[in-house]
Amino acid sequence: MQSWARKRQGSDPDTTTLGPGRVYILPTGVGLMFGLMAFAMLLGSMNYNNNLSFVLTFVLVGLGFVSMHQCQRNLVGLELTFAGADPVHAGQSMRYRIAVTNRSKSARYGIRLYATNTYSDIHDLQPGESKIFILPVVTDKRGHITLDRFGVRTLFPFELFRSWAWLHMNIHGLVYPTPSDNAPQPPPTMVAQGHRQHDARGEEDFAGLRKYHEGDSPRHVAWKAYARSGQLLSKQFAGADTSSQWFDFNEIADFDLEKRLSILTRWIVDADRTLEDYGLRVPGTEFPPAHGETHRRQCLETLALFDSGRS
């Protein structure tokens, strides 16, 4: 069935609008019992020729047909767009973001996205409203992870019918190696004289005052300025000496490939947390010492795709 649906629909663009031919519908277990009950009531009405029983039976059957129509209509016209996924470490859940937009003039109720063994929360969409649905997928290895297909479904209004549609978008995310829990100590820190100013860590020269942030050291608080103005400020320093580290793939001995990458990931994560400058050397790629979000992402992405033909 999956192969047939993929062949019938083909690949979907990043923004897809559901047409009537894309939406499937079948009765639920409750719907089947409802149908059997209505059929039994019809037989009873015919047997006893009871007009009130006929009226009740036809009302229930009419509600069933209205429910079937409304359930299928609840998905038709929805616009789905892949809104990205932030990188995670192997073992964590990749949180795919799917934007669902209701372009119609009618509200849509009980919308849920799902994939194999995972579901998003259920949301309602008012006319013209767009919401981000989060579809978590557990990861177990580094590299690119692809979501081959996912579905959107609804049981609205009475859970008598299940209406759904499959989508096959080009959806993928990046998985970093898992940081090692028992990594050895990183190589010794190297001090570089006159490297550059590091406003976050320098303690050589007074550079001015800034607003106090929770967690600042009490010895950096400008108490004299506080006594004059009543405003809590912290002293800011800019040093001329900075320290940096090189994390070299080839210097990690006696470990297999994945273990080495896991150790490097741990060193990078720890150095980034303490705002240390660090450089990375892996065969074919080198990043000079730096710090910050961009540098961290570049290094971890290199480790995630290392030896995969894309590093």
Summary of the structure (lengths in Angstrom):
residues: 311
radius of gyration: 29.9
end to end distance: 36.3
largest distance: 101.4
contacts: 871
relative contact order: 0.12
helix: 31%
strand: 37%
